[in-house]
């Protein structure tokens, strides 16, 4: 991306190579300027929300990698190269979704050296479809809602679709005005970009009406806000030197919303126990060819009905399919209905009596040997890094403000493979790194490397999964034992609020101590010891045999003793494991198995 020429006078009719470069550079600059603003749209009043930072680091890394690409001469080729780099540098779930938006845009514009409005609209529709496919359980009120509004408005502006629910601009202007009928001639890219931006802004404003957690926190969706920034940059580039500032409007929409209007939105959800379902009998994996996106969507839905741990990822003519089911034949038949399955692998996960084949904690080996299974794990503190490294894992540092990238995870998987591992198990240990880890697993499959993802959303779940890891067993046999152990682990944490908010546990102010149970803030207090004791009580309410305590860098004196005493008083003879994790943000992490 060498220096771009000055923008032309007046709106563009086409996006050429120089204009696409300018769009990328401007977007990186705006993400840098607004990263903290988007980070502040965290739904929880805890300083670990880093959507803005993830988007900036993802984009910045891709721009730097693209700078080194010298043989790109057309706009569509640059979009394709940039999309590949975005996937490699993607951090956090928002970064992965951003990479899929870029991939879809590149696919929709493929073969067009200079992009007109109709092609841009088609690209934005492909972008929305790819982003939605990246999420197993898409929800409205997220970046996906904003992306759909973007795509529908762009298509309408290009004359190929009736207006969607967010087609009116926020100032009441009718976006139908001036929209061409299908086939009436060329369409300016600025017309399409402006319509997409205006509709996305309105959709972003409505996200709190679709997700209670956003309304309770008084914010719009952070990922959606990032997409609006991307579209704002597109509109500015397409507008040329006549670009409207638009800063006031976008700033107004990116900032925190007022407090929710209704107290009904603040009703706390009961912390309820974790239900651990029976372990499915088989793990089914295969590659799928000769299919299409609609058939793959139907396949994904069918596999969700049949079992759990469903992962269907890919594209470009081939998909990687993974599921844990009781009826392996039905899972394969679903693949046959969707396309042509090949390299089918079915592994029994339970014995003939239906018992879990996990290795007992005391019988596990401490490290792995060449030729066996190996682990890649994310960790956010020095102590946690050491714990996973002692088990032979390659550790990728990942935490608030610096989530692991897809490329970093790919490198770690390849490292274990190069050391002689027959298969690799990936532990993201963070809900916001799941999509990046899934993308890494899919990418190495293209190189013939066997890798499996364990859906662990917290460090304590990762520790539970590590406890049943058997290095002499195949990675495919390990993954379900580890998933079952993680799923059977209730998790909690104690932290300090960094702003005022409305939580499931009631209103909080900056400096209040928050108790988190299974991912939800359910306790608001003033004393870390007292809140920690209450979190332990709630975690043990449905029983437990082992309590894992992971101390953070800010754990106050006496906290670990207080938590240990509370656990042992609640359940006589319970085992307590204390780990010096060294993580930031959370003075203590808790797990109950």
C-alpha positions in Angstrom: 0.0 0.0 0.0 2.4 2.7 -1.1 1.4 6.4 -0.8 -2.0 7.0 -2.4 -2.7 9.9 -4.8 -4.7 12.9 -3.6 -8.4 12.2 -3.7 -10.3 13.6 -6.7 -12.8 16.4 -6.7 -16.3 15.2 -6.1 -17.7 11.8 -5.5 -16.2 8.7 -7.1 -18.1 6.6 -9.6 -15.6 3.7 -9.3 -13.4 2.3 -6.6 -9.9 1.7 -8.2 -6.7 0.3 -6.6 -5.7 3.7 -5.2 -9.2 4.3 -3.6 -9.2 0.9 -1.9 -5.7 1.6 -0.5 -6.9 4.9 0.8 -9.9 3.2 2.4 -7.7 0.8 4.2 -5.3 3.5 5.5 -8.1 5.8 6.6 -9.8 2.9 8.4 -6.7 2.0 10.3 -6.3 5.7 11.4 -9.9 5.9 12.6 -9.7 2.6 14.4 -6.6 3.9 16.2 -8.4 7.1 17.1 -11.6 5.4 18.4 -10.3 2.2 19.8 -10.8 3.4 23.4 -14.2 4.7 22.6 -15.3 1.4 21.2 -13.6 -0.5 24.1 -15.8 1.5 26.4 -18.9 -0.1 24.9 -18.3 -3.2 27.0 -21.5 -4.6 28.3 -19.9 -5.4 31.6 -18.4 -2.7 33.8 -15.1 -4.6 33.8 -11.9 -3.3 32.1 -11.5 -6.4 29.8 -13.7 -5.3 26.9 -11.3 -4.7 24.0 -13.4 -4.8 20.9 -12.0 -1.5 19.6 -8.4 -2.6 20.4 -9.0 -6.0 18.6 -10.4 -4.3 15.5 -7.5 -1.8 15.4 -4.8 -4.5 15.9 -6.4 -6.7 13.4 -6.6 -4.0 10.8 -3.2 -2.5 11.6 -1.5 -5.9 11.2 -3.2 -6.6 7.9 -2.2 -3.2 6.5 1.4 -3.9 7.5 1.4 -7.3 5.8 -0.2 -5.9 2.7 2.4 -3.2 2.5 4.9 -5.9 1.7 2.8 -7.2 -1.2 4.1 -5.6 -4.4 2.4 -7.5 -7.2 -1.2 -6.2 -6.7 -2.5 -4.1 -9.6 -6.3 -4.1 -9.4 -8.9 -3.2 -6.8 -10.3 -6.7 -6.6 -6.9 -8.3 -6.2 -6.1 -5.9 -3.4 -9.3 -6.8 -1.6 -8.6 -10.5 -1.9 -5.0 -10.1 -0.5 -6.2 -7.9 2.3 -8.9 -10.3 3.3 -6.4 -13.1 3.6 -4.1 -11.0 5.8 -7.0 -9.9 8.0 -7.8 -13.5 8.8 -4.2 -14.1 9.8 -4.1 -11.0 12.1 -7.6 -11.4 13.5 -7.8 -10.9 17.2 -11.0 -11.6 19.2 -14.3 -12.6 17.8 -14.8 -9.2 16.4 -11.6 -9.4 14.4 -12.5 -12.7 12.9 -16.0 -11.4 11.9 -14.2 -8.4 10.3 -12.0 -10.8 8.3 -15.1 -12.6 7.1 -16.7 -9.4 6.1 -13.6 -8.6 4.1 -13.6 -12.1 2.6 -17.2 -11.8 1.4 -16.5 -8.3 -0.1 -13.6 -9.7 -2.0 -15.6 -12.6 -3.3 -18.4 -10.3 -4.4 -16.0 -8.0 -6.3 -13.8 -10.8 -7.8 -12.8 -10.3 -11.4 -13.6 -6.5 -11.4 -10.5 -4.3 -11.7 -12.5 -1.1 -11.0 -15.5 -1.5 -8.8 -18.8 0.3 -9.6 -21.8 0.8 -7.3 -23.6 -2.4 -8.4 -20.5 -4.5 -7.8 -19.8 -2.8 -4.5 -23.4 -3.6 -3.4 -23.0 -7.2 -4.4 -19.8 -7.3 -2.4 -21.4 -5.9 0.7 -24.1 -8.5 0.4 -21.5 -11.3 0.2 -19.8 -9.7 3.2 -22.9 -9.9 5.4 -23.4 -13.5 4.4 -19.9 -14.6 5.2 -20.0 -12.8 8.6 -23.2 -14.6 9.5 -21.8 -17.9 8.5 -18.9 -17.4 10.9 -21.1 -17.5 13.9 -22.7 -20.8 14.9 -25.6 -19.1 16.9 -26.1 -15.7 15.3 -28.1 -13.2 17.4 -29.8 -10.0 16.5 -28.6 -6.8 18.1 -25.0 -7.5 17.2 -22.6 -6.6 14.4 -24.5 -9.1 12.2 -27.7 -6.9 12.5 -25.7 -3.9 11.5 -24.1 -5.8 8.6 -27.5 -6.9 7.3 -28.8 -3.4 7.3 -25.7 -2.3 5.4 -26.1 -5.0 2.8 -29.9 -4.4 2.3 -29.4 -0.7 1.9 -26.5 -1.1 -0.5 -28.6 -3.5 -2.7 -31.5 -1.1 -2.7 -29.3 1.8 -3.6 -28.0 -0.2 -6.5 -31.6 -0.9 -7.6 -31.6 -4.7 -6.8 -33.6 -4.9 -3.6 -36.5 -3.3 -1.8 -35.5 -1.2 1.2 -35.0 -3.1 4.5 -36.2 -2.1 8.0 -33.3 0.4 8.5 -33.5 2.0 5.0 -34.4 5.5 6.3 -31.6 7.7 7.4 -31.6 9.0 11.0 -32.5 12.5 9.9 -35.8 11.2 8.3 -34.5 11.4 4.7 -36.1 8.9 2.4 -33.3 6.8 1.0 -35.6 5.7 -1.8 -35.1 9.2 -3.4 -32.8 8.9 -6.3 -32.4 5.2 -6.0 -32.1 3.7 -9.5 -34.3 1.0 -10.9 -32.6 -2.3 -11.7 -30.7 -2.0 -15.0 -31.1 1.8 -15.4 -27.4 2.4 -15.9 -24.2 2.8 -13.8 -24.5 3.5 -10.1 -22.0 5.6 -8.2 -20.1 3.9 -5.5 -20.7 6.9 -3.3 -24.5 6.4 -3.6 -24.1 2.9 -2.4 -21.6 3.7 0.3 -23.7 6.5 1.7 -26.8 4.4 1.8 -25.0 1.5 3.5 -23.5 3.9 6.1 -26.8 5.6 6.9 -28.7 2.4 7.3 -25.9 0.8 9.4 -26.0 3.8 11.8 -29.7 3.5 12.3 -29.4 -0.3 12.9 -26.7 0.4 15.4 -28.9 2.7 17.4 -31.6 0.0 17.6 -29.3 -2.8 18.9 -30.1 -2.2 22.5 -33.8 -2.9 21.7 -32.8 -6.3 20.5 -30.4 -7.4 23.2 -31.3 -7.0 26.9 -27.7 -7.0 28.0 -27.0 -3.9 25.8 -30.1 -2.1 27.1 -29.1 -2.9 30.7 -25.6 -1.7 30.2 -26.8 1.4 28.3 -24.6 0.8 25.2 -24.9 0.0 21.6 -23.1 -3.1 20.2 -19.3 -2.5 20.1 -18.8 -4.7 17.0 -21.5 -2.9 15.2 -19.9 0.4 16.1 -16.7 -0.8 14.6 -18.5 -1.7 11.4 -20.0 1.8 11.2 -16.5 3.2 11.5 -15.4 1.0 8.5 -18.4 2.2 6.5 -17.8 5.9 7.5 -14.3 5.6 6.0 -15.7 4.0 2.8 -18.1 6.8 2.4 -15.4 9.5 3.0 -13.2 7.9 0.3 -16.1 7.6 -2.1 -17.1 11.2 -1.5 -13.7 12.5 -2.6 -12.8 16.0 -1.4 -16.5 16.8 -0.9 -16.6 14.3 2.0 -18.9 15.4 4.8 -17.3 15.3 8.2 -20.0 13.0 9.7 -17.8 13.0 12.9 -20.5 14.4 15.1 -23.1 11.9 14.0 -20.8 8.9 14.3 -19.4 10.0 17.6 -22.8 10.4 19.0 -23.7 6.9 18.0 -20.5 5.4 19.3 -20.8 6.9 22.7 -22.6 5.2 25.6 -26.3 5.4 25.5 -28.4 6.9 28.3 -29.5 4.7 31.2 -32.2 2.2 30.2 -35.7 3.7 30.4 -37.4 0.8 32.2 -36.5 -0.8 35.5 -37.9 -4.0 34.1 -34.8 -4.4 32.0 -32.7 -4.7 35.1 -34.3 -7.8 36.4 -31.5 -10.1 37.6 -31.3 -13.6 36.1 -30.9 -16.3 38.7 -27.5 -17.8 38.7 -28.8 -21.3 38.1 -26.6 -24.4 38.0 -24.8 -25.8 35.0 -26.5 -28.8 33.5 -24.1 -31.3 32.1 -25.7 -33.5 29.5 -24.8 -37.1 28.8 -21.6 -37.5 26.8 -22.3 -38.3 23.1 -21.1 -41.7 22.0 -19.2 -40.6 18.8 -17.0 -37.9 17.4 -17.7 -37.4 13.7 -15.3 -35.5 11.4 -15.2 -35.2 7.6 -14.4 -32.8 4.8 -17.3 -31.7 2.6 -17.2 -30.9 -1.1 -19.7 -30.2 -3.9 -21.9 -28.1 -1.6 -23.1 -24.5 -1.3 -23.8 -22.1 1.5 -27.5 -22.9 1.8 -26.8 -26.6 2.1 -24.0 -26.0 4.6 -26.4 -23.9 6.7 -28.9 -26.7 6.7 -26.2 -29.2 7.6 -25.0 -27.1 10.5 -28.6 -26.9 11.9 -29.1 -30.7 11.5 -25.9 -31.4 13.4 -26.9 -29.1 16.2 -30.1 -31.2 16.5 -28.1 -34.4 16.6 -25.4 -33.4 19.2 -23.0 -30.8 20.4 -19.5 -29.3 19.8 -20.6 -28.6 16.2 -18.1 -26.8 14.0 -18.7 -26.3 10.3 -16.2 -23.9 8.8 -14.6 -23.3 5.4 -15.7 -22.2 2.0 -14.1 -22.0 -1.5 -15.6 -25.3 -2.3 -14.6 -27.3 0.9 -15.9 -27.3 4.5 -14.5 -29.0 7.6 -17.2 -30.7 9.6 -17.0 -31.7 13.3 -19.7 -32.9 15.8 -20.2 -35.0 18.8 -23.3 -37.2 18.4 -24.9 -40.4 19.4 -26.0 -41.3 15.9 -22.9 -41.2 13.8 -24.7 -42.6 10.7 -27.2 -39.7 10.8 -24.4 -37.2 11.0 -22.7 -38.7 7.9 -26.1 -38.9 6.1 -26.6 -35.2 6.8 -23.3 -34.6 5.0 -24.4 -36.7 2.1 -27.5 -34.6 1.8 -25.4 -31.4 1.8 -22.7 -32.5 -0.6 -19.9 -35.1 -0.9 -18.3 -36.1 2.4 -14.7 -37.5 2.3 -12.0 -38.3 4.7 -14.7 -39.4 7.2 -13.4 -40.2 10.6 -15.6 -41.6 13.4 -14.2 -42.1 16.9 -16.0 -43.7 19.9 -16.1 -41.4 22.9 -17.6 -43.8 25.5 -17.1 -47.4 26.3 -19.6 -50.2 25.7 -21.4 -49.2 28.9 -21.8 -45.6 27.9 -19.1 -44.4 30.4 -16.9 -41.5 29.8 -13.5 -42.6 28.6 -11.7 -39.8 30.4 -8.5 -40.7 32.2 -8.8 -40.2 36.0 -7.0 -37.2 37.3 -4.4 -39.2 39.2 -3.5 -41.4 36.2 -2.7 -38.7 33.7 0.9 -38.2 32.4 2.5 -34.9 33.0 4.0 -34.2 29.5 3.6 -35.4 26.0 5.9 -37.5 23.9 6.7 -37.1 20.2 4.1 -39.0 18.2 1.3 -38.4 20.8 -1.2 -35.5 21.2 -0.1 -32.0 22.1 -1.7 -28.8 23.4 -1.8 -25.2 22.3 -3.2 -23.0 25.1 -3.9 -19.3 25.6 -2.9 -17.7 28.9 -3.2 -14.3 30.4 -0.7 -14.4 33.3 2.8 -15.7 34.0 1.6 -18.3 36.4 -1.0 -19.7 34.0 1.6 -19.7 31.2 3.9 -21.8 33.4 1.1 -24.2 34.3 0.3 -25.0 30.7 3.9 -25.1 29.6 4.7 -27.7 32.4 2.1 -29.9 30.6 4.0 -29.6 27.3 1.8 -26.9 25.8 2.9 -24.2 23.5 1.4 -21.1 25.1 0.1 -18.1 23.2 -0.2 -15.0 25.4 -3.7 -13.7 25.3 -5.6 -11.3 27.6 -7.5 -8.0 27.7 -6.0 -5.6 25.2 -3.9 -8.2 23.5 -6.0 -11.2 22.5 -4.3 -14.0 20.6 -4.4 -13.6 16.8 -5.4 -16.4 14.4 -1.9 -16.3 12.9 -0.3 -16.6 16.4 -2.4 -19.7 17.0 -1.6 -21.2 13.6 2.1 -20.8 14.3 1.8 -22.5 17.7 -0.1 -25.4 16.2 2.5 -25.8 13.5 5.2 -25.7 16.2 3.7 -28.7 17.9 3.2 -30.5 14.6 6.9 -29.9 13.8 7.9 -31.4 17.1 6.3 -34.6 16.1 2.8 -34.4 17.6 0.3 -36.5 15.7 -2.6 -34.1 16.6 -3.0 -30.9 18.5 -5.7 -29.8 20.9 -6.3 -26.0 21.2 -7.5 -24.4 24.5 -8.5 -20.8 23.9 -9.4 -20.3 27.6 -11.4 -17.2 26.7 -14.8 -16.7 25.0 -13.5 -13.8 22.9 -10.8 -16.0 21.3 -13.0 -18.9 20.3 -13.5 -17.8 16.7 -9.8 -17.0 16.2 -9.0 -20.5 17.5 -11.6 -22.1 15.3 -10.2 -20.2 12.3 -6.7 -21.5 13.2 -7.9 -25.1 13.4 -9.5 -24.8 10.0 -6.4 -23.2 8.4 -4.0 -25.9 9.5 -6.3 -28.5 8.2 -5.5 -27.2 4.7 -1.9 -28.2 5.4 -2.9 -31.7 6.5 -2.3 -31.0 10.2 -4.8 -32.6 12.6 -6.1 -30.0 15.2 -9.1 -29.9 17.4 -10.8 -27.1 19.3 -12.0 -27.4 22.9 -14.7 -24.8 23.6 -13.3 -23.4 26.9 -14.3 -19.8 27.8 -12.3 -19.3 31.0 -8.9 -20.3 32.4 -10.4 -22.5 35.1 -12.2 -24.5 32.5 -8.9 -24.9 30.6 -7.2 -26.1 33.8 -10.0 -28.7 34.2 -9.6 -29.8 30.6 -5.8 -30.0 31.1 -6.3 -32.3 34.1 -7.8 -35.1 31.9 -5.4 -34.7 29.0 -3.7 -38.0 28.0 -0.7 -37.3 25.8 -0.4 -40.9 24.6 -3.9 -40.9 23.3 -5.0 -39.5 20.0 -6.0 -35.8 19.9 -9.4 -36.8 18.7 -9.9 -39.0 21.8 -8.6 -36.3 24.1 -10.8 -33.6 22.8 -14.2 -34.9 24.1 -12.8 -35.9 27.5 -11.4 -32.4 27.8 -14.6 -30.8 26.6 -16.6 -32.8 29.1 -14.3 -31.8 31.9 -14.5 -28.1 30.9 -18.3 -28.2 30.6 -18.6 -29.8 34.0 -16.7 -26.9 35.6 -18.7 -24.0 37.0 -16.7 -20.9 36.9 -16.6 -17.6 38.8 -14.5 -14.5 39.3 -14.1 -11.4 41.4 -13.2 -8.0 39.9 -13.6 -4.3 40.4 -16.0 -2.2 38.4 -14.4 0.6 36.3 -17.6 2.5 35.7 -21.2 2.8 36.7 -23.6 0.3 35.2 -26.7 -1.8 35.7 -25.9 -5.5 36.2 -27.9 -8.6 36.9 -26.8 -8.1 40.5 -28.1 -4.6 40.6 -26.5 -1.1 39.9 -22.8 -0.6 40.5 -20.5 2.3 40.7 -16.8 2.6 39.7 -14.8 0.9 42.5 -17.5 -1.5 43.5 -16.5 -5.2 43.9 -18.3 -7.5 41.4 -18.9 -11.2 41.7 -19.2 -13.1 38.5 -20.8 -16.5 38.2 -20.9 -18.4 34.9 -20.2 -15.3 33.0 -22.8 -13.0 34.6 -22.3 -10.3 37.2 -24.6 -11.4 40.0 -23.1 -9.8 43.1 -22.2 -6.2 43.8 -20.4 -5.4 47.0 -17.7 -3.3 48.6 -15.3 -5.9 50.1 -13.3 -8.4 48.0 -13.2 -11.0 50.7 -16.9 -10.9 51.3 -17.8 -11.0 47.6 -15.3 -13.9 47.0 -17.0 -15.9 49.8 -20.4 -15.4 48.2 -19.2 -16.4 44.8 -17.8 -19.6 46.3 -21.2 -20.3 48.1 -23.1 -19.9 44.8 -20.7 -22.1 42.9 -20.9 -24.8 45.5 -24.7 -24.6 45.8 -25.2 -27.5 43.5 -22.2 -29.5 44.9 -18.7 -30.1 43.9 -15.5 -32.1 44.6 -12.7 -29.8 43.7 -12.4 -26.0 44.0 -9.7 -24.3 41.9 -8.5 -20.9 43.0 -6.4 -18.8 40.6 -4.9 -15.8 42.2 -4.3 -12.6 40.1 -1.7 -10.0 40.4 -4.0 -7.8 42.5 -5.2 -10.4 44.9 -5.3 -8.7 48.4 -3.8 -10.3 51.4 -6.0 -12.9 53.0 -8.2 -13.4 50.0 -7.0 -17.0 49.2 -7.3 -18.0 52.8 -10.8 -16.6 53.0 -11.9 -18.4 49.9 -10.3 -21.7 51.0 -11.9 -21.5 54.4 -15.3 -20.8 52.8 -15.1 -23.7 50.4 -14.1 -26.2 53.2 -16.8 -25.0 55.6 -19.4 -25.3 52.9 -18.4 -28.9 52.0 -16.4 -30.9 54.5 -13.5 -32.7 52.8 -13.6 -30.8 49.6 -10.3 -30.6 47.7 -8.9 -27.1 47.1 -6.2 -26.3 44.5 -4.5 -22.9 44.6 -2.7 -21.6 41.6 -0.7 -18.3 41.3 -2.0 -17.3 37.9 -0.7 -13.8 37.7 -3.6 -12.6 35.5 -4.7 -9.0 35.4 -8.2 -7.5 35.9 -9.5 -10.5 38.0 -7.9 -10.7 41.5 -9.3 -14.3 41.7 -10.7 -16.8 39.3 -12.7 -19.7 40.7 -13.7 -23.1 39.3 -15.8 -25.9 40.8 -15.7 -29.4 39.3 
